[in-house]
Amino acid sequence: MIPVHRRLLFHFVAAIASGILLRFVVDLHPIWWLVWLAPVPLLLMAFRSSAQETRWIVALAAVIGTSSNFHYLRLVMPLPAVIGVIAAQSLLWVFLITATRRVVVRYQAWWTVFVYPVLCVAADTLMAALLPDGNWASLAYSQADILPILQITSWLGTAGLLFLITLVPSALALAIAYGRTLRRGWIAYGLAALLLAGSILYGLVRLQNPANGVETTFGLASIDDAIGLKASPAYASNILQEYDRQVASLAAQGAQVIVLPEKVALLTPPKALQWRQHLSALALQNHVWLEIGVGIFDGNSRENWAWLFTPEGTLASSYQKHHMAPPERRDRFSSGTDYSVSTVGGHSYGLAICKDMHFAALGRAYGERHAAVMLVPAWDFDYLDGWMEARTTVVRGIENGYAVVRSSREGFLTVSDAYGRILAERPSSAMPGSSLLARVIVEDPLPTLYTRTGNFFGWLCVIAAAIFLLLGQASVPVQPDNSCEPRHLHVEKHKIRLALFDQSNSLNPILALRDNLNLRKSLQQKGKLVPRGSFVVHDDGTDGHSNCP
């Protein structure tokens, strides 16, 4: 038997090593292949350690890992909020691993391979639906440059992709911990391999579809320098003139649609009217579709708008941002509720602003409106989240079958097609700024299962997660121990394992849940359910008895 101090030292070192791996997984530009492997050590240690050991091991690793984004979080929110976010993310990791451990160790059956992925997808789904920042930086987006595996989002959204990403480490950890001793383990390992291979094959086939449509030339321009309410007239004029020059240059190169970034300037209503007249003339002069983002402050409320002008200089549509970033929530920007779709060259073009495209529901709403292209002005944070924000927006395009043209400040100018292929990209810069020209075959929107059905798979995992949690919390039946005699404890321990690990029922999670509930009811009636403070046999095989001297 390993001495206690050596076991503790091993777990401490392993937790630190796992935490270092997690830093490269939850980073804003993660190492994609490591995402498939990093959870394996944590799951493996959980399966081979007690519940108490698992909690502190995962907690230490999670704090080390999630703190990798401390500098970024500090940029967008105050220190107490940063500490709260890191603590919440760490507790989520603890919950996911320990809840998985309870079910796996208790039942040790093939279907337990799905516990970890189901819990992960359920948590991701609930965050996307309930939190103001949604499922921002979900592990699903870590695969945004791996096109074959990414195509599964056209069917099941990010929920399906996250399921695959977490199914693989779950299967690997079970194979290492239990191998052939896992009841019908070959089903678990075979299903994991089959689902992964099938998803990759589907992606490879889908990427072979030829592009059929109208070639359209897009121009993107961005200047990182911001124009605030207190900006001097000379400062603001220099930036506006540079945008005028870039628009004229892109138009001369053949650009038909030009996209400028979010909140190029924060303006008062009279100034906003002047800018609108100027931009209208600019679009007419260069005979282009021109999109630009502006902020408007009337002294009471702040609003974040995107304007789209026609080649004739008229305002085709305006769109108010729906979802606010933390600094905007702090500054009390009001939210919009309407969607904007305009016909450009025979196709429907939608407008959204930056963070809006983090939310799959909004992206799907444009898919239901048959958008073929999304124009997305954006403003990222000091280049730190540029890759993550751009790729999150790209995923919306795959889910709903449309191209995305995203022009960002302090980030990337990115053009992608309906399959997530990056057609053109370059970083933004300060004065005189950056520009980009991209020729895109604009197709009719590709029909996708996700657009038709939404996140049904994510909510299905929420239901499945509730069942798994009930299985993990099922009461442990045992005769009350009053004598504290070792032999009696040994006999009771044997009885418990016979009850809990009955092979016929542990192979089916629904039957296992039914029988646990029936057994609980029966034992309650007989007064044989473990009371608090009495002897219990934990699901890791260790025992404790607080009533004994």
ZIUR-V207110 format. One record per helix or strand of 2 or more residues. SS is the DSSP state (a for helix, b for strand). FROM is the first residue (numbers start at 1). TO is the last residue. Records with the same first field share a line. If there is no record, write none. Layout:
BEGIN
SS->FROM-TO, FROM-TO
END
This chain:
BEGIN
a->4-23, 32-35, 39-47, 51-76, 79-107, 110-130, 139-143, 147-150, 153-177, 179-181, 185-206, 233-252, 269-286, 326-330, 354-358, 360-368, 386-400, 449-453, 456-473, 486-500, 503-506, 509-526
b->214-222, 257-260, 265-267, 289-297, 302-309, 315-320, 340-344, 347-353, 373-379, 403-409, 412-416, 422-427, 434-442, 536-537, 543-544
END
